[in-house]
Amino acid sequence: MYSAFNLVDKIGVSLARIKPSQEGVDDVLWLVVGDLPPAYLVCDDATNFLEALQCYVREMDLWVSAVQSEATLEGVIPVNVPPTAENADLLARRLKFIRENVLHGEWEKS
């Protein structure tokens, strides 16, 4: 496990190498945790923590949109809170924070 990014009490991004229990399972994953729903993401589209966060935001945006439009959550990343309008709004605010303060912040320039 490698800690790639940490914004204390807000967001943590780690790269994890695991031993799959069966063939065909990814052995490298990005983990996103913090004051937001945790998730793991495969590394196909993410070669660094910023790309992993972009993937996280994209996937969580799909959840927010599905909940707000009362669409099915089938095929959408699982989120560990009930799919309510209030939870969708809370998550949307956290995603906005990530976009404004991390993805378009000083870390993107380094």
MARPATOR-691877 format. One record per atom (N, C-alpha, C): residue number from 1; residue in three letters; atom name; x, y, z; chain. Coordinates in pm, whole numbers, padded with zeros to 5 digits, always signed. Atoms other than C-alpha are relative to their C-alpha. Layout:
N
 num residuo atomo     xx     yy     zz cadena
 NUM     ALA    CA      X      Y      Z      A
...
# end
This chain:
110
 num residuo atomo     xx     yy     zz cadena
   1     MET     N +00085 -00117 +00000      A
   1     MET    CA +00000 +00000 +00000      A
   1     MET     C +00089 +00123 +00000      A
   2     TYR     N -00076 -00123 +00012      A
   2     TYR    CA +00131 +00343 -00095      A
   2     TYR     C -00097 +00117 +00014      A
   3     SER     N +00083 -00118 -00017      A
   3     SER    CA -00024 +00667 +00031      A
   3     SER     C +00045 +00104 -00104      A
   4     ALA     N -00035 -00090 +00109      A
   4     ALA    CA -00031 +00892 -00277      A
   4     ALA     C -00037 +00145 +00028      A
   5     PHE     N +00047 -00135 -00026      A
   5     PHE    CA -00220 +01193 -00143      A
   5     PHE     C -00081 -00002 +00128      A
   6     ASN     N +00077 -00009 -00123      A
   6     ASN    CA -00362 +01306 +00188      A
   6     ASN     C -00027 +00147 +00031      A
   7     LEU     N +00042 -00132 -00044      A
   7     LEU    CA -00556 +01619 +00271      A
   7     LEU     C -00075 -00027 +00131      A
   8     VAL     N +00044 +00043 -00133      A
   8     VAL    CA -00607 +01572 +00646      A
   8     VAL     C -00149 +00025 +00021      A
   9     ASP     N +00144 +00000 -00032      A
   9     ASP    CA -00968 +01493 +00744      A
   9     ASP     C -00091 +00024 -00120      A
  10     LYS     N +00082 -00025 +00118      A
  10     LYS    CA -01085 +01547 +00384      A
  10     LYS     C +00006 -00116 -00099      A
  11     ILE     N -00017 +00098 +00107      A
  11     ILE    CA -00940 +01306 +00127      A
  11     ILE     C +00132 -00073 +00019      A
  12     GLY     N -00122 +00079 +00007      A
  12     GLY    CA -00690 +01024 +00120      A
  12     GLY     C -00006 -00088 -00123      A
  13     VAL     N -00007 +00085 +00119      A
  13     VAL    CA -00580 +00844 -00195      A
  13     VAL     C +00122 -00091 +00015      A
  14     SER     N -00109 +00097 -00012      A
  14     SER    CA -00371 +00527 -00180      A
  14     SER     C -00003 -00093 -00119      A
  15     LEU     N -00014 +00101 +00103      A
  15     LEU    CA -00243 +00280 -00433      A
  15     LEU     C +00024 -00132 +00071      A
  16     ALA     N -00011 +00130 -00067      A
  16     ALA    CA -00289 -00081 -00324      A
  16     ALA     C +00031 -00109 -00101      A
  17     ARG     N -00031 +00119 +00079      A
  17     ARG    CA -00133 -00391 -00470      A
  17     ARG     C -00049 -00119 +00080      A
  18     ILE     N +00060 +00112 -00072      A
  18     ILE    CA -00332 -00701 -00377      A
  18     ILE     C +00032 -00131 -00071      A
  19     LYS     N -00013 +00133 +00059      A
  19     LYS    CA -00306 -01073 -00435      A
  19     LYS     C -00142 -00048 -00029      A
  20     PRO     N +00136 +00041 +00036      A
  20     PRO    CA -00622 -01164 -00628      A
  20     PRO     C -00030 -00143 +00041      A
  21     SER     N +00041 +00134 -00039      A
  21     SER    CA -00817 -01466 -00511      A
  21     SER     C -00031 -00088 -00121      A
  22     GLN     N +00026 +00076 +00122      A
  22     GLN    CA -00885 -01568 -00872      A
  22     GLN     C +00057 +00073 -00121      A
  23     GLU     N -00052 -00059 +00123      A
  23     GLU    CA -00759 -01506 -01224      A
  23     GLU     C -00098 +00103 -00055      A
  24     GLY     N +00084 -00101 +00063      A
  24     GLY    CA -00884 -01202 -01409      A
  24     GLY     C -00040 +00114 +00091      A
  25     VAL     N +00030 -00107 -00095      A
  25     VAL    CA -00911 -00984 -01097      A
  25     VAL     C +00119 +00096 +00003      A
  26     ASP     N -00107 -00099 -00002      A
  26     ASP    CA -00714 -00660 -01095      A
  26     ASP     C +00083 -00014 +00127      A
  27     ASP     N -00087 +00011 -00117      A
  27     ASP    CA -00413 -00665 -00865      A
  27     ASP     C +00051 +00135 +00049      A
  28     VAL     N -00037 -00135 -00042      A
  28     VAL    CA -00359 -00287 -00844      A
  28     VAL     C -00126 +00086 -00001      A
  29     LEU     N +00120 -00081 -00016      A
  29     LEU    CA -00632 -00056 -00716      A
  29     LEU     C +00033 +00134 +00064      A
  30     TRP     N -00005 -00128 -00072      A
  30     TRP    CA -00670 +00306 -00614      A
  30     TRP     C -00109 -00003 +00106      A
  31     LEU     N +00097 -00010 -00109      A
  31     LEU    CA -00845 +00360 -00280      A
  31     LEU     C -00019 +00149 +00031      A
  32     VAL     N +00032 -00138 -00035      A
  32     VAL    CA -01021 +00689 -00206      A
  32     VAL     C -00084 -00005 +00127      A
  33     VAL     N +00069 -00002 -00129      A
  33     VAL    CA -01130 +00758 +00152      A
  33     VAL     C +00000 +00143 +00054      A
  34     GLY     N +00000 -00130 -00065      A
  34     GLY    CA -01201 +01052 +00379      A
  34     GLY     C -00138 +00039 +00043      A
  35     ASP     N +00130 -00053 -00036      A
  35     ASP    CA -01498 +01273 +00455      A
  35     ASP     C -00092 -00006 -00123      A
  36     LEU     N +00077 +00026 +00121      A
  36     LEU    CA -01676 +01122 +00156      A
  36     LEU     C -00014 -00151 -00012      A
  37     PRO     N +00016 +00145 +00012      A
  37     PRO    CA -01794 +00777 +00047      A
  37     PRO     C +00130 -00065 -00049      A
  38     PRO     N -00120 +00068 +00045      A
  38     PRO    CA -01500 +00537 +00020      A
  38     PRO     C -00027 -00077 -00129      A
  39     ALA     N +00013 +00077 +00123      A
  39     ALA    CA -01434 +00364 -00310      A
  39     ALA     C +00135 -00056 -00039      A
  40     TYR     N -00122 +00050 +00063      A
  40     TYR    CA -01182 +00149 -00487      A
  40     TYR     C -00021 +00005 -00150      A
  41     LEU     N +00007 -00018 +00144      A
  41     LEU    CA -01102 +00202 -00853      A
  41     LEU     C +00113 -00079 -00064      A
  42     VAL     N -00108 +00068 +00072      A
  42     VAL    CA -00908 -00009 -01101      A
  42     VAL     C +00089 +00105 -00066      A
  43     CYS     N -00102 -00096 +00046      A
  43     CYS    CA -00598 +00154 -01247      A
  43     CYS     C +00004 +00021 -00150      A
  44     ASP     N -00005 -00010 +00147      A
  44     ASP    CA -00676 +00122 -01618      A
  44     ASP     C +00003 +00145 -00049      A
  45     ASP     N +00009 -00138 +00044      A
  45     ASP    CA -00764 +00492 -01652      A
  45     ASP     C +00072 +00098 +00092      A
  46     ALA     N -00060 -00089 -00099      A
  46     ALA    CA -00557 +00627 -01364      A
  46     ALA     C +00145 -00039 +00026      A
  47     THR     N -00141 +00030 -00019      A
  47     THR    CA -00179 +00638 -01371      A
  47     THR     C +00061 +00078 +00117      A
  48     ASN     N -00047 -00074 -00117      A
  48     ASN    CA -00150 +00885 -01079      A
  48     ASN     C -00121 +00037 +00086      A
  49     PHE     N +00111 -00027 -00092      A
  49     PHE    CA -00357 +01008 -00784      A
  49     PHE     C -00098 +00102 -00056      A
  50     LEU     N +00093 -00098 +00058      A
  50     LEU    CA -00502 +01304 -00978      A
  50     LEU     C -00096 -00068 -00097      A
  51     GLU     N +00087 +00074 +00093      A
  51     GLU    CA -00633 +01073 -01250      A
  51     GLU     C -00095 -00091 +00077      A
  52     ALA     N +00088 +00082 -00085      A
  52     ALA    CA -00769 +00843 -00977      A
  52     ALA     C -00112 +00085 +00057      A
  53     LEU     N +00105 -00089 -00051      A
  53     LEU    CA -00954 +01137 -00822      A
  53     LEU     C -00096 +00043 -00110      A
  54     GLN     N +00089 -00033 +00112      A
  54     GLN    CA -01088 +01235 -01164      A
  54     GLN     C -00098 -00116 -00025      A
  55     CYS     N +00086 +00117 +00017      A
  55     CYS    CA -01222 +00880 -01203      A
  55     CYS     C -00103 -00007 +00113      A
  56     TYR     N +00089 +00002 -00116      A
  56     TYR    CA -01368 +00895 -00851      A
  56     TYR     C -00113 +00102 -00019      A
  57     VAL     N +00100 -00106 +00018      A
  57     VAL    CA -01545 +01225 -00922      A
  57     VAL     C -00097 -00038 -00112      A
  58     ARG     N +00087 +00040 +00112      A
  58     ARG    CA -01677 +01095 -01255      A
  58     ARG     C -00100 -00107 +00044      A
  59     GLU     N +00088 +00108 -00044      A
  59     GLU    CA -01818 +00778 -01097      A
  59     GLU     C -00101 +00048 +00103      A
  60     MET     N +00092 -00050 -00102      A
  60     MET    CA -01967 +00958 -00797      A
  60     MET     C -00100 +00099 -00059      A
  61     ASP     N +00095 -00088 +00070      A
  61     ASP    CA -02122 +01221 -01028      A
  61     ASP     C -00114 -00081 -00061      A
  62     LEU     N +00105 +00086 +00056      A
  62     LEU    CA -02309 +00935 -01197      A
  62     LEU     C -00099 -00040 +00108      A
  63     TRP     N +00087 +00035 -00113      A
  63     TRP    CA -02443 +00829 -00856      A
  63     TRP     C -00089 +00119 +00036      A
  64     VAL     N +00075 -00121 -00035      A
  64     VAL    CA -02547 +01186 -00770      A
  64     VAL     C -00110 +00024 -00104      A
  65     SER     N +00099 -00024 +00107      A
  65     SER    CA -02721 +01227 -01108      A
  65     SER     C -00113 -00102 +00004      A
  66     ALA     N +00102 +00105 -00006      A
  66     ALA    CA -02901 +00893 -01077      A
  66     ALA     C -00095 +00023 +00117      A
  67     VAL     N +00085 -00024 -00118      A
  67     VAL    CA -03026 +00974 -00728      A
  67     VAL     C -00087 +00123 -00021      A
  68     GLN     N +00076 -00124 +00019      A
  68     GLN    CA -03132 +01328 -00817      A
  68     GLN     C -00112 -00017 -00103      A
  69     SER     N +00103 +00021 +00103      A
  69     SER    CA -03325 +01206 -01122      A
  69     SER     C -00087 -00122 +00029      A
  70     GLU     N +00074 +00119 -00043      A
  70     GLU    CA -03462 +00904 -00933      A
  70     GLU     C +00010 -00114 -00101      A
  71     ALA     N -00026 +00108 +00096      A
  71     ALA    CA -03309 +00672 -01193      A
  71     ALA     C +00053 -00122 +00075      A
  72     THR     N -00054 +00121 -00059      A
  72     THR    CA -03189 +00320 -01129      A
  72     THR     C +00147 +00018 +00035      A
  73     LEU     N -00141 -00003 -00038      A
  73     LEU    CA -02856 +00273 -00953      A
  73     LEU     C +00074 -00121 -00055      A
  74     GLU     N -00063 +00117 +00061      A
  74     GLU    CA -02787 -00043 -01152      A
  74     GLU     C +00115 +00047 -00090      A
  75     GLY     N -00116 -00035 +00080      A
  75     GLY    CA -02440 -00021 -01302      A
  75     GLY     C +00074 +00123 +00050      A
  76     VAL     N -00063 -00119 -00058      A
  76     VAL    CA -02351 +00281 -01084      A
  76     VAL     C +00085 -00045 +00119      A
  77     ILE     N -00087 +00034 -00111      A
  77     ILE    CA -02069 +00271 -00830      A
  77     ILE     C -00081 -00007 +00130      A
  78     PRO     N +00072 +00006 -00127      A
  78     PRO    CA -02200 +00156 -00491      A
  78     PRO     C +00050 +00108 +00097      A
  79     VAL     N -00031 -00104 -00099      A
  79     VAL    CA -02213 +00427 -00226      A
  79     VAL     C -00062 -00046 +00132      A
  80     ASN     N +00041 +00058 -00128      A
  80     ASN    CA -02242 +00342 +00143      A
  80     ASN     C -00095 +00089 +00081      A
  81     VAL     N +00106 -00077 -00065      A
  81     VAL    CA -02531 +00579 +00221      A
  81     VAL     C -00130 -00022 -00077      A
  82     PRO     N +00127 +00013 +00072      A
  82     PRO    CA -02901 +00567 +00137      A
  82     PRO     C -00007 +00099 -00116      A
  83     PRO     N +00009 -00088 +00118      A
  83     PRO    CA -02979 +00715 -00207      A
  83     PRO     C -00110 +00104 +00014      A
  84     THR     N +00097 -00107 -00022      A
  84     THR    CA -03162 +01023 -00084      A
  84     THR     C +00049 +00129 -00065      A
  85     ALA     N -00036 -00131 +00057      A
  85     ALA    CA -03169 +01375 -00229      A
  85     ALA     C +00099 +00071 +00092      A
  86     GLU     N -00091 -00065 -00094      A
  86     GLU    CA -02998 +01501 +00088      A
  86     GLU     C +00141 -00056 -00012      A
  87     ASN     N -00133 +00060 +00015      A
  87     ASN    CA -02711 +01252 +00054      A
  87     ASN     C +00063 +00032 -00134      A
  88     ALA     N -00053 -00039 +00132      A
  88     ALA    CA -02676 +01330 -00316      A
  88     ALA     C +00053 +00144 +00005      A
  89     ASP     N -00045 -00139 -00011      A
  89     ASP    CA -02650 +01701 -00233      A
  89     ASP     C +00129 +00010 +00081      A
  90     LEU     N -00123 +00000 -00081      A
  90     LEU    CA -02389 +01636 +00038      A
  90     LEU     C +00119 -00049 -00081      A
  91     LEU     N -00109 +00053 +00082      A
  91     LEU    CA -02182 +01426 -00200      A
  91     LEU     C +00036 +00098 -00112      A
  92     ALA     N -00027 -00097 +00106      A
  92     ALA    CA -02217 +01683 -00479      A
  92     ALA     C +00087 +00114 +00053      A
  93     ARG     N -00083 -00106 -00059      A
  93     ARG    CA -02071 +01947 -00244      A
  93     ARG     C +00144 -00047 +00022      A
  94     ARG     N -00135 +00054 -00020      A
  94     ARG    CA -01775 +01722 -00161      A
  94     ARG     C +00074 -00015 -00133      A
  95     LEU     N -00060 +00012 +00133      A
  95     LEU    CA -01714 +01654 -00530      A
  95     LEU     C +00042 +00136 -00053      A
  96     LYS     N -00035 -00137 +00040      A
  96     LYS    CA -01719 +02028 -00595      A
  96     LYS     C +00128 +00044 +00071      A
  97     PHE     N -00122 -00032 -00075      A
  97     PHE    CA -01456 +02070 -00321      A
  97     PHE     C +00122 -00065 -00065      A
  98     ILE     N -00112 +00070 +00064      A
  98     ILE    CA -01235 +01808 -00489      A
  98     ILE     C +00036 +00069 -00131      A
  99     ARG     N -00026 -00067 +00129      A
  99     ARG    CA -01273 +01975 -00829      A
  99     ARG     C +00073 +00134 +00020      A
 100     GLU     N -00053 -00135 -00018      A
 100     GLU    CA -01197 +02324 -00698      A
 100     GLU     C +00131 +00005 +00076      A
 101     ASN     N -00114 -00011 -00089      A
 101     ASN    CA -00930 +02249 -00439      A
 101     ASN     C +00111 -00102 -00024      A
 102     VAL     N -00103 +00100 +00027      A
 102     VAL    CA -00745 +01944 -00567      A
 102     VAL     C +00023 -00012 -00151      A
 103     LEU     N -00018 +00023 +00143      A
 103     LEU    CA -00806 +01880 -00935      A
 103     LEU     C +00040 +00128 -00074      A
 104     HIS     N -00036 -00128 +00062      A
 104     HIS    CA -00775 +02249 -01025      A
 104     HIS     C +00085 +00084 +00095      A
 105     GLY     N -00079 -00071 -00100      A
 105     GLY    CA -00555 +02341 -00729      A
 105     GLY     C +00148 -00014 -00026      A
 106     GLU     N -00146 -00002 +00014      A
 106     GLU    CA -00185 +02359 -00668      A
 106     GLU     C +00059 -00137 -00030      A
 107     TRP     N -00056 +00133 +00022      A
 107     TRP    CA -00136 +01980 -00678      A
 107     TRP     C +00001 -00037 -00149      A
 108     GLU     N +00006 +00031 +00143      A
 108     GLU    CA -00235 +01966 -01045      A
 108     GLU     C +00123 +00056 -00072      A
 109     LYS     N -00114 -00065 +00065      A
 109     LYS    CA +00059 +02194 -01129      A
 109     LYS     C +00131 -00070 +00028      A
 110     SER     N -00127 +00064 -00035      A
 110     SER    CA +00322 +01976 -00963      A
 110     SER     C +00018 -00133 -00068      A
# end
